Structure formats: structure tokens, C-alpha cells
Amino acid sequence: MRTTRKAAALAAAAVLLASAGAGAGAAQAAGTGPGRAVRTAAATAGPAITVDATSGRHAIDPHIYGMNFPDEALAKELRLPIGRWGGNATTRYNYQLDAYNAGADWYFEDLHYNNDTAALPAGSQADRFVDQNRRTGTDTLMTVPMIGWTAAGRDNGCGFSVAKYGPQQETDAQWRPDCGNGRKPDGTLITGNDPAETSTPAGPDFVKGWVKYLDSAHGTAGSGGVRFYNLDNEPDLWFGTHRDVHPTGPGYDELRDSTYATAAAVKAADPAAQTLGPVGWGFNSLIYSGLDQQVCGEQGGSCWSNPPDAAAHGGVQFAPWYLRQMKEYEQAHGQRILDYFDEHIYPQQSGVSGSADDPATQALRLRSTRQLWDPSYVDESWINQPIQFVPRLRSLVDQNYPGTKLAVSEYNWGALDHIDGGLAEADVLGIFGREGLDLATLWSPPKATDPGAYAFRMFLNYDGRGGAFGDTSVRAASADQEKLSVYAAERSSDHATTVMVINKTTGDLTAPVSVTGSTALAAAAQVYRYGQADPTAIQHPADQPLSGGSFTATFPAYSITEYVIPAGSAQATPPSAPGTPTAAAPGADRVTLTWPAATPGTSPLADYRVYAGDPATTAPLATVPASTTTATVTGLTPATAYTFRVVATDTAGRSSPPSAPLQLTTGPATTSGCTVAYRISSDWGTGFTAGVTITNRAAPVDGWNLGFTFAGDQKVTQGWNGTWSQTGAAVTVKDAGWNASLPTGASTTIGFNGAYSGANPAPGTFTLNGTTCTTAGTTAAAAPTPAVGHAPARDASH
């Protein structure tokens, strides 16, 4: 879990930091503001890249490309291999009531989902989750409770009632004022509460009954039903996250015995099901039991070097001991009950796994992925040592329970809505494949428009037609993996070699690339690129010519470039060049181009792409289907000379030579014009969240002020992506610096949280730098329904 290290675990980390010494400082990186990087004026020499498709070969399990609670449309687009139902709220989920306890994430309250209760357990939120996965062809990883308790009712109460246990540090003042956070006003913990106030016992039989129900409703693991089961979620933190029912961290013996009983119940209900455990929260989980983390967090000092629970078990660290116990069970019973060794990882470097995106954090985020594999990388946090997380997991399994697969069912490198977060996610996915991880699910999925989603697309659907990174990893090396990361694979469907290069620096880098293996006869590689130049789409530049498998290329700053090299494709021919384009109705910011059709080569034509510049190094401005030979290009700069070329691509992804160029100059700029779209994304009766998208229709703007007046008594309580001020009903927003530039046709989105009483009408008029804008539309979203996770949304019934 990313956001809930919670008091006890944080205390443990702080003590460990004090005993281990401070981590290395983060190096600074150039930047211009949140989510942005500086591109150097000219490319500099980059590290050499080598790929050998004949060595280092091993299968890449598609289950490494998974997410927790994926959006259905995105999952369908990606053909997402696996989706996980997990997080703190699943520890006490009651499938019979469609209810759960939020634990420390939300005042230890029993909450429920707003589904029809008439047919429960059919139609529950868990059922709907499995149904969604079946619709998108996605395997399900379901979390089953192992804590011994489940929610006793729908809105049944909370673990620490103020009426029963006295005043508390915080309460759920808006929804349930009687529910507190379980801490006295001075911060000390309230103890001795009754677990039965919120929860009812739920042991292995409860789990067995749920698995049997899932089998009957959706099919068995071997026939399209739920294939994977997590044995609860981060049990080593129960003493904090679920301390109202489990105030003492589980020790070695408890977690072993609970795993034996729960995993055996899963296997008894569905022998083909795969189980994952112990599902610890991070690096500490490999070393300490939950009991030792709790005790040493309270005692500090020498406790960390000689924890009592470990001492009572021969001084063996928790992970190797746990794996040995699982092996002993199989030897004694003739049945494997643990299929995957599963541990979570969140980078502990300051700010990395969160939303921080200043230049120093960007650089730290992008180099911190090395903790997953690099023996020379010293973790720049309280850990202050090399982690080598995936090789470490592999070594633990090989030494203690060979044959166990490896899983990371939660991880997040942060800033998925920024380009550096997208690059980090792509780097992580490449590392998972190269290092031989078997299953991984990203915590908190990105929006479909986020760079984090494009990282998945580069591996699962780079061309919008199902084009995927190869499924057999091959050797790929960079002379400096911190500047240019590289991953390569062979695709079994057509034996093409796919090569992924990630420029993790803020400058363009020119580097030699050498590929050896079955692609030596290929004349050219298809090229797909995503990066800061256009964070809204994957571009398909012109093919990269090859000479004996070698070429030199420039990799743009903050970008991901994927090469698809056909196997033995020297005889395949690309389309011919389209005819010279002509222009009609050129305006200040747009032009309509028409051109004679290209002639198909080996494969049928797929589309045409219009470029203003070199197609090998720039992104297309417009893409149209092969059935049409005209396109309107918008977003141009007024009074500017352009050189347009058109490239045809075929259904195999090959590009034609570019057409002859067309040169023209756009018309003069208009003096005014802007549009504003205002959207209320969430409204809970006394407050709301709104987004405002500003589009400049006039001459380029470098610095802007937006003004509007509320029609009610609304107040801005918090704003982002700009400097907000309010006088009476009048609101003014100044650019944030990094978003000050608005070229003709460009947009930027700002947002705020607000409070109100009565009605919440939208503002009527917006002005940009004193000019009245056209209102593009106003929309309001319905109140959100709760989502299972680390910080669950409020139930709509409140």
C-alpha cells in the first residue's frame, strides 16, 4: 500500500533510519516546473546500445502487465492480462453482505457498496469486478481475508466510538461524528475495544465458501473463472491498518498457520487456483515479521538488529523462514499451497512514489528504478543499501522453496500523470520482463490519458491494432542504463525483434544501436515513439533504415522509442510515396491538405500521416484512414512558414517514403478568441471539485490570467495548476509558470476544490487576459461510489 505506512510502521522506519544512517542525497536535475523537462538545443552523444537476439532468452510472462482495479475501457484496449482486487479495504470484505471495513484508512468504519442486495452474493462489487475482467479477457487476482474477521454489517458502526471510548484526536465529522481514529487527543492509542462492534469471525471456511461461490458463478480457475488468490493484504501492517481487530502484529507462527489454513481452503475449493503470499508491504517485510516491526518500532535501538520474534526462530529472517515452512508443508502433505512469493514494493526515496514532480524528484524517480535490479545502486532512503529487489526475491525462492513463482502485486513509482512518471513505469515494466518476474499489478491504475497508461500501451498496444512487445526476452545492454534504458524481446507470433529505448534524461541523445540475431536481413525497423513532445499519443515516425542490423538514432529527451524489426523481411516492400499534397482554405491556425494516393506494397494501406518537418524525427500533425486522401491540420501558428509531407503506412506497420514537400505560410493571427470548458467532477452537497480547461484561439499567449464570477456563494478552498485568489464572488487565476505559454489552439487545464451552501451553479462568463471567452460547456458528475483501496471513497449513502 502506497499511502498508509501509518503510525507504527512509520515509527519503525524512522528508528531504522536512525540506526542505519541517512540515505544518500538526491542529485539535482534540470527542469522548468512540474512534469516538465528541459530539452537541450542540440543532441549530445549517448551511450551505445547493443541487442543480441540469440542470447539471454527467457519467456516474459504477460501477467507482469497488470493493474489493481483497472478501468474497463483501458483494460479492453490493452487486452490487460490481469486485474487485482486488493488493498486494505479487501482485508475485511464480506462477500455475503457486499460490505467491508476501511480500517485506519477511514476511521475503522464498516462501509458498503451500492449494489442491489436482493440477490447477494450475486451482483456484489467483487462479482462485478470478476464480470468486468471476463468481458475484457483479463485474469482476476482476488484477495481473500486471512485476518480472521470480516465486516459484520452494512454501515454497522466503527471500531472506536467516541461515546464508548471518549474524545479522540480526529473524528469523521462530516459523515459519522461518533467514529474516531482510535487515538486519544494526546495521540496515544486507545486499546481494549471490542472487535465485535464492527466485525464477525471469518476463518478458512468463510474463504472456502467464497471460492466455491465464485466457481459456481464464474467458473473454476481452469475454466475461465478466478485464477489467482492473494492471501490477504499486507498482514505485517495489520497492527496499524486493522488494529481494531488485530492490535498485535502477526508473528512468524501466526502467519505460517494462517497461510496453511487459508491456502488449503482455497485449494480444497478449487484445486487449480493459484495462491500468492505473504503479500508484505515492502523491503522490511523480507526481514521482519509484523510482530517484530511493531515491537522494534516501539522499542527502537538494538531491537532492530536482534528482533525478538526472529530470535525465537533461530535468528532467521522472516522471508526465508516463511518459504521453508511452505516447502515443509508440501513435503508433509504432498500438495503445494503457495504458488507465488508475493511482496509489494514502493520506493522509499523522498517523494518518489507520491505526486511530487519537481526537477530533483523527477531525476530521483527515474534513477530509483535501479533498486529493482542493480547491485551497484545504493537505495537513496533510510534503507541505504543495495536492494536488487527482483534478483533478491529470486534468490530467496531458489534457496528456500524452488519452483515458487515471483509476484509484486502492488507497486507505484508515482507521478503517473506526468511524463517522468510514465517513463519510470515503462522502465519498471521493462525491468520486470528482463529480470523474470512472473506477475505484477500496478497499484492505482492511471487514467487512459495519463503518461502511465501510454507506458502500458508501448508494451501491449503500441500501434492501436494490438501490436505488442515481444514475449521472449533477449539480451539488451546500454553503456549507461541511467541515461538510455534498453529492453528487447522476440515476438513469437512473427519472430520480430522489439527493442524499447527509454531516454531518461532532459536532453536529446544520439547513440549507435547494434542488433544481432535473426533480424540481420531486415532492411528497416518500424518506429513507435511516446514522449514529452506529445504526451497525448504514440507517434509512428518513418521507418529506421538498417545496415546489417546497425544504425545511429537520436532519442528525444524524456521519450520512449520502440523499434519493431521484422524477421527476415528483406523481401517485404513498403507502400510507395503519396503524391505531392496541395492546400485548400489555409487560415491562421489550420489548413486542409489533399494528395494523390500511395500504391500499396506487400501489405494493404492502413493510414496516411501528415508531418510538418522530417517524418523521421517529428510527430505527425494528423492521421487519417487509408480510405481518404485529405486531412485538416489544426493548431498551427499564425503567420508561420510550414513544409508539409505525407507518409503512407500499411497494415504491417511499414512506412512509405515521404511525399514531395508542400511549402506554405499560414494567415495572420486574429486579435481575440478563447474557449473555456467548466466541469464539476465531484459534488458532495457542501463541497465540490471542478476542472477548467482553457483553449487559446487567438495569437500565442505567454502568461495568462483567467477571471470568472461565481453565481452562488461558492468559495475556492484549494486550487492547482495556477495561483488562485478570490474577492467576494470574483475569482482570478494566474498561470503557474510552467503552463504560461499557450500557442494558438493550445489548451491547459486547471482545477480547484470548493465549498458552498444552497445551489452550486456554474459561472456564466470567463475572461482570459481581459477577453471574454466562449463557454464550451459545463457538466456535473454524479456523486462518486466507493472504491476498494487504500484510501476508500466515502459510501454514497452518507
LOMAR-473985 format. One record per residue (C-alpha): residue number from 0; x, y, z. Coordinates in steps of 0.001 Angstrom, whole numbers. Each point is the difference from the previous one (the first is absolute). Example, Ala and Ser with C-alpha at 12.3 -4.5 7.8 and 13.67 -1.06 7.14 Angstrom:
BEGIN
    i       c1       c2       c3
    0    12300    -4500     7800
    1     1370     3440     -660
//
This chain:
BEGIN
    i       c1       c2       c3
    0        0        0        0
    1     1342     3366    -1002
    2    -1569     2556     2287
    3     -515    -1772     3301
    4     3314     -793     1592
    5    -1933     1195     3063
    6     1318      937     3378
    7     1580    -3237     1196
    8     1646     -832    -3295
    9     1239     3556     -419
   10     1448     -118     3469
   11     1775    -3238     -860
   12     1480     1528    -3127
   13     1108     3093     1908
   14     1779    -2098     2623
   15     1599    -2132    -2675
   16     1158     3160    -1750
   17     1608     1222     3164
   18     1810    -3281      512
   19     1044     -510    -3618
   20     1032     3543     -857
   21    -1464     2503    -2399
   22     -385     -925    -3650
   23     1945     1558    -2803
   24    -1188     3408    -1173
   25    -1880      350    -3253
   26     1847     1584    -2876
   27    -1539     3030    -1663
   28    -1347      -69    -3535
   29     -838     2891    -2273
   30    -3666      837     -390
   31    -2462     2789     -570
   32    -2882     -989     2236
   33    -2317    -2849      952
   34       35    -2819    -2515
   35     2233     1808    -2477
   36     3596     -482    -1072
   37     2497     2115    -1861
   38      904    -1154    -3465
   39     3510      998    -1024
   40      459     2057    -3162
   41     1973    -2743    -1755
   42      324    -3736      564
   43     3052    -1229     1859
   44     1763    -3324     -244
   45    -1837    -2762     1831
   46     1036    -3453     1205
   47      340    -2821    -2508
   48    -2829    -2547     -137
   49      445    -3658     -890
   50    -2628    -2704     -495
   51      765    -3698     -505
   52    -3141    -1942     -871
   53     1862    -3303      320
   54      895      239     3690
   55    -1637      646     3365
   56    -3230    -1499    -1254
   57    -2837     -734     2419
   58    -3769      327      -96
   59    -1678     3215     1144
   60    -3157     -822     1925
   61    -2798     2359    -1186
   62    -1310      164     3566
   63     2700     2557      831
   64    -2132     2547    -1881
   65    -2810      165     2567
   66    -1876     2641     1984
   67    -2067      267     3153
   68    -3625      976     -769
   69      553      836    -3685
   70    -2411     2171    -1941
   71    -2028    -2250    -2271
   72      526     1982    -3213
   73     3747      181      550
   74      170    -3691      912
   75    -1867     -887    -3184
   76     2244     2207    -2127
   77     3154    -1501     1501
   78    -1347    -3553      167
   79     1234      266     3581
   80     1314    -3384     1158
   81     -954      257     3690
   82    -1967     2237     2365
   83      257     -110     3796
   84    -2642      531     2652
   85     2229     1065     2885
   86      933     2610     2574
   87     -819      609     3639
   88    -3753       13     -557
   89       51    -3594    -1272
   90     1381    -1401     3272
   91    -3454       12     1587
   92    -2189      -86    -3095
   93    -3170    -2046      600
   94    -1161    -1460    -3320
   95    -3322    -1042     1556
   96     -867     3597      970
   97     2005     1908    -2643
   98     1514     1958     2869
   99     3460      641     1414
  100     1804     1758     2814
  101     2260     2860    -1064
  102     2390     -446     2918
  103     2363     2861      751
  104     -574     1388    -3506
  105    -3384     1346     1108
  106     -719      -48     3744
  107     -350    -3807      197
  108    -3544      262    -1406
  109    -2138    -2717    -1545
  110     -979     1170    -3494
  111    -1855    -1572    -2899
  112     -404      148    -3761
  113    -3166     1298    -1582
  114    -1017    -3156    -1836
  115    -3332    -1799      132
  116      -70    -2151     3137
  117    -2880    -2216    -1101
  118     2156    -2663    -1635
  119     3183      236     2089
  120     2600    -1327     -270
  121     -867      212    -3691
  122      411     3519    -1316
  123     2439     1066     2713
  124     2863     2358     -778
  125     2375    -2971      -84
  126    -2329    -1775    -2420
  127     -116     3082    -2214
  128     3784      167       68
  129      309    -3601    -1217
  130    -2680      604    -2641
  131     1915     3016    -1311
  132     3202    -2013     -234
  133    -1789    -2754    -1888
  134    -1365     2572    -2470
  135     3487     1359     -687
  136     1748    -3383      -49
  137     1904      883     3172
  138      974    -2548     2645
  139    -1131      796     3555
  140     2220      168     3068
  141    -2452       -7     2918
  142      991      800     3594
  143    -1516    -2293     2639
  144       -6      869     3723
  145     2442    -1723     2319
  146     -214     2361     2995
  147    -2777    -2071     1614
  148    -2683     2705     -186
  149    -2383     1466    -2551
  150    -2395     2950       29
  151    -3036     -846     2152
  152    -2453     2192    -1855
  153     -656     2736    -2473
  154      712     3284     1834
  155      177    -2009     3213
  156     2053     2510     1922
  157     3635      721      634
  158     2828    -1370     2079
  159      483     2961     2321
  160    -3264     1670      977
  161      467     3369     1710
  162    -3005     -761     2210
  163     1628    -3257     1179
  164     3693      845       26
  165       67     3742      583
  166     1279     3027    -1946
  167     2437     -725    -2803
  168     2657     1780    -2015
  169    -2096      -91    -3183
  170    -3577     -960     -835
  171    -2013     -501    -3148
  172    -1658     3334      629
  173    -1910      187    -3273
  174    -1432    -3501     -232
  175      153    -1770     3377
  176     1090     2377     2778
  177      -27    -2853     2525
  178     2765    -1841    -1902
  179     3541      887      995
  180     3484     -933    -1142
  181      708    -2058     3119
  182     2408     2513     1519
  183     -579     2091     3084
  184      352     3780     -372
  185     3644     -299     1092
  186      685    -2498    -2796
  187      291    -3141     2139
  188    -1782    -3111    -1228
  189    -3362    -1082     1370
  190      150    -3676      921
  191    -2445    -2611     1219
  192    -2749      634    -2540
  193    -2360    -2811     -940
  194      585    -1358    -3569
  195    -3572    -1284      -68
  196    -1248     3577     -221
  197      890       -8    -3720
  198     1059    -3508     -935
  199     -950    -3629      188
  200     2367    -2997       15
  201      918    -1293    -3463
  202     2396    -2900     -292
  203     1022    -2448    -2725
  204    -3553    -1275     -420
  205    -1116     3531     -914
  206     2721      141    -2667
  207     -859    -3481    -1244
  208    -3656      974     -338
  209      898     3107    -1990
  210     2270    -1901    -2400
  211    -2707    -2609     -540
  212    -2496     2765     -728
  213     2375     1649    -2495
  214      485    -3369    -1704
  215    -3742     -479     -336
  216     -615     3545    -1203
  217     2944      491    -2360
  218     1604    -3382     -573
  219     3021    -1635     1610
  220     3564     1235     -347
  221      491    -2393    -2882
  222    -3173      969    -1847
  223       70     3798     -194
  224     -703      848     3646
  225     2228     1553     2638
  226     3518    -1362     -548
  227     1963     1714     2788
  228     -555      679     3696
  229     1957     2385     2207
  230      255    -1240     3585
  231    -1213     3270     1485
  232     1807     3333     -294
  233     3124     1175     1852
  234     -597    -1964     3201
  235     3227     1274     1524
  236    -1726     3399      332
  237    -3262    -1216     1521
  238     1111     1361     3381
  239     -476     3446    -1550
  240    -2413     -330    -2897
  241    -2446    -2344     1775
  242      988      353     3629
  243    -3630      166     1162
  244     -176    -3779     -599
  245     3709     -911     -143
  246     1914     2350     2340
  247     3063    -2261       98
  248     2114     -544    -3091
  249     -112    -3614    -1215
  250     3131    -1938      872
  251     1760    -2768    -1874
  252    -2208    -2784     1298
  253    -3321     1798     -428
  254      661      912    -3599
  255     1212    -3522     -797
  256    -3031    -1625     1582
  257    -2454     2450    -1587
  258     1594     -593    -3392
  259     -200    -3761      423
  260    -3689      127      891
  261    -1142     2654    -2492
  262     2027    -1207    -2983
  263    -1126    -3567      639
  264    -3622     1226       54
  265      479     1695    -3387
  266     1550    -3163    -1467
  267    -2733    -2183     1457
  268    -2669     2135    -1672
  269     1859      332    -3313
  270     3113    -2183     -428
  271     1068     1882    -3146
  272       36     3389     1744
  273     3372     1714      514
  274      845     1617     3347
  275     2273     2944      795
  276     1564      838     3367
  277     1081     1429     2396
  278     -897     3289    -1749
  279     2251     2165     2182
  280      141     3772     -324
  281     3617      423    -1093
  282     3686     -550      625
  283     -451     -292     3798
  284    -2412    -2871     -611
  285     2867    -2161    -1236
  286     1853      434     3287
  287    -2512      447     2832
  288    -3309    -1529     1014
  289    -2864     2340      793
  290      610     -628     3689
  291     3661     1004     -273
  292     -873     3101    -2001
  293    -2429     1038     2704
  294     2207     -833     2993
  295     3165     1506    -1415
  296    -1900     3034    -1182
  297    -1013      581     3616
  298     3305     -949     1646
  299     2504     1203    -2617
  300     3748     -292      504
  301     1544    -3458      -38
  302    -3389    -1652     -518
  303      409      425    -3760
  304     3238    -1944      -52
  305    -1359    -2779     2255
  306    -3799      -45     -309
  307    -1662    -2315     2544
  308    -2277    -1954    -2364
  309     2908     -781    -2320
  310     2161     -955     2988
  311    -2681    -2493     1033
  312      300    -1583    -3463
  313     3718     -566     -166
  314      851     3542    -1065
  315    -1219     -720    -3555
  316    -1507     2956    -1837
  317    -3710     -248     -680
  318      -99     -626    -3787
  319     2367    -2995     -120
  320    -1676    -1509     3066
  321    -3453      416    -1557
  322     1045    -1602    -3280
  323     1548    -2957     1830
  324    -3270     -523     1879
  325    -1909      -67    -3275
  326     2436    -2573    -1355
  327     -392    -2126     3131
  328    -3771       32     -433
  329      298    -1332    -3537
  330     2413    -2711     1136
  331    -2331    -1040     2816
  332    -3302      172    -1908
  333     1005     -588    -3604
  334    -1661     3241    -1066
  335     1418     3415     -876
  336    -2142     2671     1637
  337     2158     3034     -880
  338      472      610    -3711
  339     1392     3554        2
  340     2307     1768     2441
  341    -1629     3441       18
  342     1436     3184     1497
  343     -926     3621     -649
  344     2513     2738     -704
  345     -343     3757      168
  346     3126     2102     -422
  347      886     1525     3358
  348     2029     2860    -1469
  349    -1587     3304     1023
  350    -2928      954    -2211
  351      517    -2667    -2652
  352    -3118    -2141      420
  353    -2226     3025      533
  354    -1024     2877    -2237
  355     3078     2196      545
  356     1440      999    -3356
  357     2621     2682      487
  358     3152     -438    -2113
  359     2007    -1661     2775
  360    -2791    -2508      677
  361     -345     -711    -3721
  362     3678     -943     -210
  363     -198    -2034     3219
  364    -3127    -1813    -1191
  365     1618    -1002    -3284
  366     3225    -1298     1507
  367    -1676    -1684     2995
  368    -1364    -2760    -2244
  369     3532    -1416      220
  370     -874    -1310     3479
  371    -1970    -2715    -1784
  372     3134    -1612    -1489
  373     3295     1919      280
  374     2536    -1318     2557
  375     1938     3277     -227
  376    -2961     2232      867
  377     -190      979     3681
  378    -3607      801      840
  379     -237     3738      702
  380    -2280     -314     3013
  381       97    -1306     3569
  382      745    -3401    -1548
  383     3454     1293    -1057
  384     1184    -3234    -1602
  385     -308    -1805    -3326
  386    -3383    -1749     -236
  387       39    -1854    -3334
  388    -3630     -740      704
  389     -920    -2452    -2759
  390     3320    -1932       65
  391     -304      -57     3807
  392    -3470    -1566     -226
  393     1343    -2516    -2504
  394     2893     -923     2269
  395    -2291     -438     3012
  396    -2216    -2380    -1959
  397     2867    -1933    -1575
  398     1637     -544     3377
  399    -3102     -764     2060
  400    -2899    -1198    -2181
  401     1026     -614    -3619
  402    -2759       89    -2582
  403    -1931     2802     1679
  404     -836     2815    -2377
  405      604     3687      739
  406    -2643     2715      291
  407     -196     3687      883
  408    -3722      579      369
  409      438     3661      964
  410     2522     2602    -1101
  411      -69     3601    -1155
  412     2833     2318    -1016
  413    -2238     3067      192
  414     -989     2874    -2304
  415    -1821    -2205    -2508
  416    -1670     3172    -1264
  417     3383     1537     -871
  418     2391     -983    -2747
  419     2811     -993     2378
  420    -2417    -2288     1855
  421     -962    -1575    -3323
  422     3655     -565     -862
  423      643    -1527     3427
  424    -2978    -2340     -454
  425     1291    -1118    -3405
  426     3424     -561     1543
  427    -1527    -2095     2791
  428    -1965    -2137    -2474
  429     3159     -548    -2042
  430     1923    -1009     3119
  431    -2742    -2413     1095
  432      180    -1773    -3365
  433     3779      -97     -214
  434      463    -1152     3609
  435    -2537    -2823     -289
  436    -2774     1139     2335
  437    -3116    -2117     -456
  438    -2843     2323     1038
  439     -425     3673      879
  440    -2954     2360      467
  441      396     3760      178
  442    -1733     1576     2953
  443    -2532     2624    -1000
  444     -363     -136    -3770
  445      746     3050    -2135
  446    -2660     1849    -1913
  447     -128     -959    -3667
  448     1438     3419     -881
  449     2869     -161     2513
  450     3607     -668    -1039
  451     -149    -3040     2275
  452    -2644    -1523    -2281
  453     2177      673    -3037
  454     2812    -1922     1692
  455    -2289    -3051      -21
  456    -1017      701    -3600
  457     3642      -71    -1101
  458      146    -3604     1248
  459    -3528    -1190     -787
  460    -1449     2079    -2850
  461     2524     2417    -1452
  462    -1717      339    -3386
  463    -3649      -37     1076
  464     -417    -3316    -1810
  465     1322    -2371     2648
  466     3708      387     -754
  467     1867    -1265     3060
  468     3512     -234     1369
  469     1531    -3442     -465
  470     -715    -2886     2365
  471     3532    -1465       87
  472     2540     2239     1670
  473     3373      265    -1744
  474     3241     1616     1059
  475       48     3802     -205
  476     2600     2299     1525
  477      687     3706      251
  478     3385     1456      800
  479    -1853     2245     2481
  480    -3387    -1367     1052
  481     -654     3126     2059
  482      -58     2087    -3183
  483    -1382    -2417    -2587
  484    -1769    -3060     1349
  485     -484    -2772    -2543
  486    -2105    -3173      -80
  487     -437    -2460    -2836
  488    -2060    -3076     -795
  489    -1052    -2307    -2799
  490    -3682     -259     -862
  491    -1118    -3600     -467
  492    -2842      854    -2397
  493     2293     1290    -2770
  494     3512     -303     1482
  495      502     3742     -238
  496     2508     1526     2421
  497    -1340     2888     2072
  498     2437     2454     1579
  499    -1124     2578     2582
  500     2296     2981      709
  501     -886     2455     2777
  502     1795     3344      136
  503     -150      860     3691
  504     1885     3292     -416
  505    -1111     3543     -758
  506     2071      218    -3184
  507      -94    -1643    -3418
  508     2562    -2815     -297
  509     1476    -1417    -3202
  510     1224    -3571      389
  511     1115    -2941    -2129
  512    -2235    -3075       77
  513     1137    -3483     -984
  514    -2412    -2931     -314
  515     1211    -3506     -715
  516    -2039    -3145     -535
  517    -2794    -1088    -2285
  518     -738     3557    -1169
  519     3309      504    -1820
  520    -1755     -132    -3405
  521    -2571     2665      876
  522      287     3157    -2069
  523    -1797     2283     2446
  524    -1621      131     3424
  525    -3426     1427      734
  526      194     2805     2566
  527    -2481      956     2712
  528      669     2825     2448
  529    -1628     1544     3041
  530     1303     2932     1980
  531     -248     3541     1212
  532     -181     1388    -3551
  533    -3580    -1308     -140
  534    -1216    -1667     3209
  535    -3422     -685    -1554
  536      943    -2598    -2619
  537     2506    -2616    -1113
  538     1650     1213    -3194
  539     1005    -2169    -2948
  540     2951     1711    -1723
  541     1458    -1239    -3262
  542     1780    -3355        1
  543     3592     -139     1226
  544     2305    -1360    -2735
  545     2304    -2819     1141
  546     3402     -976    -1262
  547      842    -3469     1202
  548    -2148      631     3048
  549     1808     3228      952
  550    -1032     3644       -7
  551      511     3261     1847
  552    -3029     1819     1371
  553     -873     3072     2006
  554    -2180     -708     3007
  555    -1977     3091     1038
  556      128     1190     3597
  557    -2481    -1750     2298
  558    -1227    -2501    -2577
  559     -652    -3699     -633
  560      949    -1346    -3425
  561     -985    -3479    -1147
  562     1507    -1680    -3061
  563    -1762    -2937    -1627
  564     2457    -1900    -2201
  565    -1630    -2626    -2211
  566     1703    -3379     -216
  567     1499     -664    -3430
  568    -2112     2730    -1565
  569     2370     1146    -2744
  570    -2528    -1022    -2674
  571    -2908     1951     1517
  572     -671     3322    -1709
  573    -1527     3146     1547
  574    -2616     2175    -1729
  575     1080     2520    -2612
  576      207     3678      877
  577    -3295     1886     -189
  578     -263     2719    -2621
  579      874     3627      721
  580    -2641     1574     2281
  581    -1920     3128     -896
  582    -1581     2509     2391
  583    -3510     1392      252
  584    -1452     2632     2346
  585     3183      847     1915
  586     -810     2029     3098
  587     1840     1438     2965
  588      156    -3301     1903
  589    -1136    -2677    -2464
  590      217    -1304    -3550
  591    -1673    -2772    -2015
  592     2363    -2191    -2028
  593     -814    -2427    -2822
  594     2409    -2398    -1736
  595       13    -2811    -2634
  596     -196    -3478     1521
  597     3006    -2208      657
  598      376    -3434    -1583
  599      -68    -2901     2487
  600     3069    -2206      368
  601      -32    -3488     1519
  602    -2868      854     2370
  603    -3156     2144     -383
  604       85     3677      919
  605    -1057      851     3561
  606      164     3799      266
  607     1664     3253    -1047
  608     1983     2269     2324
  609      621     3708     -564
  610     3268     1504     1259
  611     1352     3550      236
  612     3697     -823        3
  613     2094    -3134     -371
  614    -2243    -3090      424
  615     2939    -1903     1495
  616      354     2377     2953
  617    -3350     1772      464
  618    -3492    -1113      995
  619    -2868       60    -2514
  620    -2423     2905      238
  621    -2893    -2031    -1390
  622     -789    -3665     -751
  623    -2862    -1103    -2255
  624    -1175    -3440    -1216
  625     1302    -1307    -3308
  626    -3493      389    -1444
  627      430     3787     -148
  628     2732     2194    -1476
  629     -815     3265     1721
  630      618     1355     3490
  631     -533     3248     1862
  632     2981      977     2148
  633     -810     2269     2956
  634     1924     1653     2819
  635     2441     1763    -2327
  636     1723     3253      890
  637    -1232     3058    -1925
  638     2249     1682    -2564
  639     2456    -2901       39
  640     1658    -1867    -2889
  641     -581    -3770      -27
  642     1298    -2874    -2137
  643    -2517    -2838     -178
  644      657    -3630    -1040
  645    -2299    -3024      -36
  646     1026    -3589      861
  647    -2084    -3140     -618
  648      148    -3005     2361
  649    -1213    -3543     -613
  650    -1731    -2510     2231
  651     3373    -1563      896
  652     1188     3357     1330
  653     2424      783    -2856
  654      345     3632    -1064
  655      299     1377    -3525
  656     2568     2568    -1056
  657    -1335     3513      647
  658    -1817     1874    -2723
  659     1561     2977    -1747
  660     -253     3061     2278
  661    -2648     2707      -27
  662     1056     3395     1344
  663    -2510     2619     1165
  664     -406     2784     2553
  665    -2988      191     2317
  666    -2171     3104      166
  667      335     2841     2507
  668    -1092     -430     3599
  669    -3387     1123     1204
  670      -59     2436     2891
  671    -2337    -1901     2317
  672    -1548    -3346      664
  673      -46    -2590     2778
  674    -2253    -2739     1271
  675     -475    -1339     3522
  676    -1504    -3326     1076
  677    -1105     -243     3654
  678     -633    -3437     1501
  679    -1069     -987     3515
  680     1530    -3450      463
  681    -1200     -602     3559
  682    -2700     1630     2178
  683     -819    -1159     3530
  684    -2624     2555     1011
  685     2178     2486     1891
  686     3067     -105    -2191
  687     1159     -910    -3487
  688     2964     -501    -2315
  689       67     1806    -3344
  690     2312       84    -3014
  691      353     2884    -2469
  692     1501     -554    -3468
  693     1203     3149    -1755
  694      600      -50    -3772
  695     1703     2925    -1738
  696    -1514      713    -3434
  697     1932     3223     -627
  698     3642     1005     -327
  699     2463    -1885     2237
  700     -159      975     3668
  701     3012       64     2346
  702    -1518      614     3420
  703    -3725      -29      743
  704    -2643     1001     2550
  705    -3412    -1640       78
  706    -2913     1722     1678
  707    -3519    -1105      869
  708    -2740      733     2522
  709    -1920    -2605     1979
  710    -3776      158     -297
  711     -501    -1299     3550
  712     1875      123     3297
  713     2777    -2356    -1152
  714     3496      411     1443
  715     3249    -1378    -1380
  716     1662    -1966     2808
  717     2920    -1443    -1939
  718     1187      483    -3579
  719     2647    -1559    -2217
  720     1890      680    -3246
  721     -249     3745      614
  722       53     2747     2670
  723    -3554      421     1261
  724    -1564     3007     1757
  725    -3579      948      816
  726    -1670     3266      991
  727    -3670     -401      748
  728    -1406    -2065    -2860
  729     2760     1022    -2443
  730     2791    -2505     -607
  731     3316      642    -1757
  732     2499    -2665    -1015
  733     3532      817    -1200
  734     2096    -2550    -1892
  735     2371    -2225     2008
  736     3035      854    -2104
  737      483    -3408    -1568
  738    -3360      336    -1788
  739      313     3699     -889
  740      509     -598    -3721
  741    -3182     -577    -2014
  742      703     -165    -3750
  743    -2901      398    -2374
  744    -2310    -3002      438
  745     1723    -1142     3203
  746    -1842     -878     3202
  747      794     -269     3688
  748    -2096    -1376     2844
  749     -168     1431     3507
  750    -2167    -1051     2911
  751    -1168      671     3522
  752    -1908    -1254     3002
  753    -2861     2199     1146
  754    -2565      328     2764
  755    -3576     1283     -189
  756    -3472      -53     1520
  757    -3221      -37    -1943
  758      369     -367    -3753
  759     3230     -462    -1959
  760     -547     1629    -3422
  761     2834      342    -2487
  762     1576     3419     -654
  763    -1523     1725    -2989
  764     2917     1914    -1543
  765     3750     -582     -170
  766     2635     2486    -1132
  767     3557     -742    -1104
  768     2359     2971      283
  769    -3056     2248      -64
  770    -1606    -1612    -3072
  771    -3375    -1701      428
  772      182    -3692     -881
  773    -2561    -2272    -1551
  774    -1303    -2538     2495
  775      529    -3435    -1550
  776    -2340    -1698     2424
  777     -571     -784     3647
  778     -542    -3471     1420
  779     -533    -1426     3442
  780      946    -3486     1144
  781    -2127    -2150     2241
  782     1184     -657     3514
  783     2723    -2661     -116
  784     -548    -3545     1187
  785     2538    -1525     2367
  786     3037    -1831    -1331
  787     1897    -2692     1820
  788     3520     1171      699
  789     2367     1585     2386
  790    -1957     3180      492
  791    -3564    -1074     -825
  792    -2497     2474    -1334
  793    -2941      844     2240
  794    -3074    -2137     -484
  795    -2645     1892    -1941
  796    -2572     -842     2672
  797     1724     2527     2245
//
